[in-house]
Amino acid sequence: MAKIPISMTINGKVHQAEVDPRLLLVHFIREDVGLTGTKIGCDTSQCGACVVMMNGSTVKSCTCLAVQADGADIMTIEGLATDGNLHPIQEAFWDNHGLQCGYCTAGMIMTSVELLQRNPHPTSDQVRAGLEGNLCRCTGYQNIVKSVLAAAEKMGG
Amino acid sequence: MYAAEFDYHKASSVAEAIQMLGQYPDAKLLAGGHSLLPMLKMRLANPTALIDIGGISELKGITVNDGTVTIGALTTHQEIAASQDIQNACMVVAEAAEGIGDPQVRNRGTIGGNVVHSDPASDWPTVLTALNARFVIQGPGGITHRATRTVNASDFFKGLFETDLKENEVLTAIEVPRLNSNQLAEYAKMAHPASFYAVVGASVVITVENDRCTAASIAVGGMVPNPIRASSVESALVGQQLNAESVRAAADLVANDLSGSLMGDFYASADYRKAMAAVETRHALMHAIGLAHH
């Protein structure tokens, strides 16, 4: 099977490679580029551990081929902090104990970025609905919702 | 999980996609990939090649004219849910889109990719059947058939994972008749708690004149291979004043329309789904006439 040349920007840096068509975006990000903040949980687009931003909207990178992201602008959890300063959502998760084991956190935070872009003033119910595609197997949802609401406030929501 | 190996080709136009389908006989079209990629990873499908149509701009977008809302096959569920045009012309379509999967699934999944998969647990087949949507299909054309044809929803969904699409054809758009001001439409589903797929779904479009129902189009899905029109319920509603009693009596007749192959699984048996079909039909009707709220 012929390899396909791809090029994409991840966290502001251009990455080029020749990949197998069946290579998943999440494997490209973790294994080829070496950014392991993005996690693989269920691998069936249920759990949201692999959520990254692609051209400004969140996707489950386990259900996207690397070749489909050719030319895309990708942001992972590693791209969120600027100049060593945590993003307000990252800070809010820290301050509000929004993580327990931490496995779902990268996905939760990436989804929250889009959630607050689309709705800067969410209610608690809207946060829960917005996080429908992200599972926390520690069941730490109370503090995750608290974190997103705190981030909204901090970001001027 | 890795899919079995396949070749990858990117089409830049519908014409090129059709030409590639002829060139690579065992190929599958790839749009958002949210039906196809899980199938490939589970090795339930093993095409030798994928033809990526995800970048074809002529397949994207929503246009509204006097009587019809035309939704390009590559339009995502999120774009449909957020579209002011669709909310104005046919709110039930926007609401159905909002109820699909989760935000990431809605960001990537496309209406065209969903309907050509013809998954009985999907929402679109049921909703589009009740709305009498039309499916615009483009093919290579030839001596005996035209290159473009349009198929009604009731003929498009043929069975379990089966549609009317023929070899080397591409679904390009879905046309939804715009609702009139005297038409009420609603979709109700019993959603699976993990996936939000429809265990049972009921979609209703009713026309009301002088306080009476003059026409009804009702489809149920989820427990049948492809959506079924609930003609017993439809004829029971026509001529009636719509209230809690008449709606309940009509909805209870849905079991009459569910003959044949009812499906069940460990989550919900066929008998249970049959009972819930009446409940969801009633919910949809009650919401439509404003006697119940989300």
Interface residues (C-beta under 8 A of the other chain):
Chain A: M1 A2 I4 D20 P21 R22 L24 D43 T44 S45 Q46 G48 V51 S57 T58 V59 K60 T63 C64 L65 V67 Q68 T111 E114 L115 G130 E132 G133 N134
Chain B: M1 Y2 A3 A4 E5 F6 D7 Y8 K10 L30 G33 H34 L37 P38 L40 K41 L50 D52 G54 Q78 G101 D102 P103 Q104 V105 N107 R108 A194 S195 F196
